[in-house]
Amino acid sequence: MPSTCSAVLGIAGPKEPLTTSAASDTKSDPFGIVFKMFPRRVIAGMICFSAFFGVAIGLGTWLPNIMTAKGFTITKSLTYTFGMTLAVPCASLFMMYALDKFGRKITSVCAFIGAGHHGDRVRQRRQRHAIAGGGLRS
């Protein structure tokens, strides 16, 4: 009886023996050691992640009600929310590509400038039909 899932599926294992020299050693790199070495960075990362996640979940939950109050049908508002939800994996894939191709600094600077530009365009929206195209009316 095969012992691994890949053997059950008929997938061949690696040809050469696996090494751990290039991989991270989880016993020497637990959260406590990283937190001791970089407490500010870890706390800042936790705050940023919690804030982003809270905004994303809150907006995704309240957006259909907000759009319905602005005059959209529930179908259109749910479609827009579905599009936002679908954008998450696409954005993650693009971010992985951009980080790999261009690096952290240029990717973060471009993302910051792009977010500011988009925020300004959303702020300038006045027509109801522009809400679905670019954001909520101010």
N, C-alpha and C positions, 0 to 999 in steps of 0.2 A: 504494500500500500504506500503510495507516494506521501511524503511528509509535508511538502509545501504546496501552497495554492497554485503556484506557477507550474509545478510538476503535474498537478491534477489537470490543469488546462492544456498541458502539452507544450509549455513554453520552456525552451532550453535555458539553463542557467548561464552564468558568466564563464567565459573560457579561461581567464586567468584568476588567480586567487585575489580576493578583495583585501585592500589595505585601509587602515584608518589614519595614516599619516597626514593626509590632506584634509580629513574631516575634523570637525570640532569635537573635542573630548568633553562630553556633557558632565562628567564628574569634576573636571577642573573649571567649568564655566557655568555654574549655577547662578540663579538670580541674585543670591546674596552677595557673591563676589562682584558681579557686574554692578550691583547697586552700591557697594562700598567704593568701587573705583570711580563711578560716574553718577553720583546721586542726583545732581541737577538735571542731567540729560534724561535719566530714567523718569524722574518726576515730571519733567516737561513733556516727555513723550506720552506719559499716562494722561496728563491733563489734556493735551491736544487730541489724543485718541478719544477720550471720553466726551470732549466737547463736540468733535466732528460726528461721532456716532450718535450722540444725543440729538444734534440738529438733523441729521439724516433720518433718523427714526421718527422724530417729531414732525418733520416736514412731510415725510411719506405718509404719516398717519392723518395729519390734518389737511393736507393739500386737497383731497376731494371735497371736503366740506367748504374750504375757502373758495375753491373754484365754483362750486355750486352757488355759493352766496354771491359771487361775481356775475352770475347769469349763465354759466355753462350747464349743460345737461350732465347727469351723473355718469353717463357713458363716456362723454368726452373727458371728463375729469379723471375717471379711472384709466382711460387710455393713456392720458398724459402721465399719470402716476406709474403705469406699467412701463412706459418709455424711460422714465427716470430709473426705475428698478433695473431695467435691462441695461442701462448705461453703466451700472456698477462693474459688472465683469468686463465689459469692453474697455472701460477706463483703466481697470487694473492691468489688462493685457497691454494696452498702449503704454502705461507707466513702466511696466517691466521692460518693454522694448526700448523706450526712451532712456531709462536709466542705464541699460546695457550699452546702447549705442552712443549716447552723448555724455553720460556721467551725471552725478548728483547735483552739482552746482548749477550747471546750465539748465537742467530740467527743472529744478526748484525755482530759479529766477524766472524762467518762461512761464511756469505754472502760476506764480505770484502775479506777474504782469497780466497774464490772460484772465485770471480771476478778477483782478481789479477792473480790467476793460469790460468784462462781461457784467460785473456788478454795476458799472456806470451805465451801460446800455439798458439794463433792466430798470434802473432808476429813472431813466428818461422815457420809458414806455407810457403812452397816454391812451391808446385805443384798446378796446376790449379784445379785438382779434389778435393783438400783439402779445397777449398774455400767453397763449399756447405756444407761440413761436419763440418767446424770449424770456418769459418770467411774469411774475405778478405785477399788476399795475400799482404804481405808488400813489 
